[in-house]
Amino acid sequence: MNARSEDILAHMLEDARDVMEFVREVASFEEFCDSNMVRKAVVMSLLNIGELAIHLPQDYIQTHNDMQWKAMIDDWYA
């Protein structure tokens, strides 16, 4: 794996960890929906993950086909 791919994956992991931190104190889906700040933070992090996935090399995506790369990328374009 090249340094660029490692950097992309590190940023994706950081965003995933951020999502977990953002929702840590949220007790229910209703509470999540009621918190504009938490919702926007989660959505932004998920968008970042999708955007970053676009920049991974195709050979990396094909080698790691256990991940749902297409869903991440397609959702970003939706």
N, C-alpha and C positions, 0 to 999 in steps of 0.2 A: 504494500500500500504506500502510495506517495504522501508527501507532507501535506499537499493540498487536500487530499481526501481525509486525512487525519484531522486537519483543521475543521473541515466541514462537519465531520462526525462529532467532534468535540463541541461545536456550537449547537448541533442538534441535541446532543445530550444535555447541554446546559439549559436549553429551552424546555426540554422534557422535565428536567428537575425543577425548573421554575414553575411549570404547571402544577406539579405535585405540591410545591410550597404554597402556591396561590390558593389551592383548594383544601389545604390541610385543616383549616379552621372552619370550613363550610360544612354544616351538619346535614344539609338536605339539598335536593335539587331545587326546591322552592327558594331556599336561602341563596343558592347560586344565582338563580334567575333574578332575585331581588337586588343583588349586588352588581351594580353597573361596573364598578371598578374591577371586581374579580372577573366578571364575564369578559370584559375587554382585554384584560391581561392574559387570560387563558386563550382567547381567540387570537390575539396577536402572536403569542408564542407558538400556537399551532400553525398559523400562517408562516411564521419564520421557518418552522421545521419543513413544511412543504416547499417553500422557496429554496431552502438549502439542499433539499433532496434533488432538485432539478440539476444542480451543479456537480453531483457525483458522477464519476465516469461510468459509462455503460458497462464496461467490463467488471467494475465493482458491483454494480446492481445485479448483473447476471450471475456473478459468483455468489452473491448473498441473496439468493432468490427466496429465502424463507421470510423475508420482510415484504410487506405490501407496498412497495415503492410506487407502483402505478396509482394506487389509491391515494397515497400522500400527495403525489404530484397532481393528479387529476382534481382532487379536492381543492388544491390551491388555485387552479384555474377556474373553478366553478363560480 
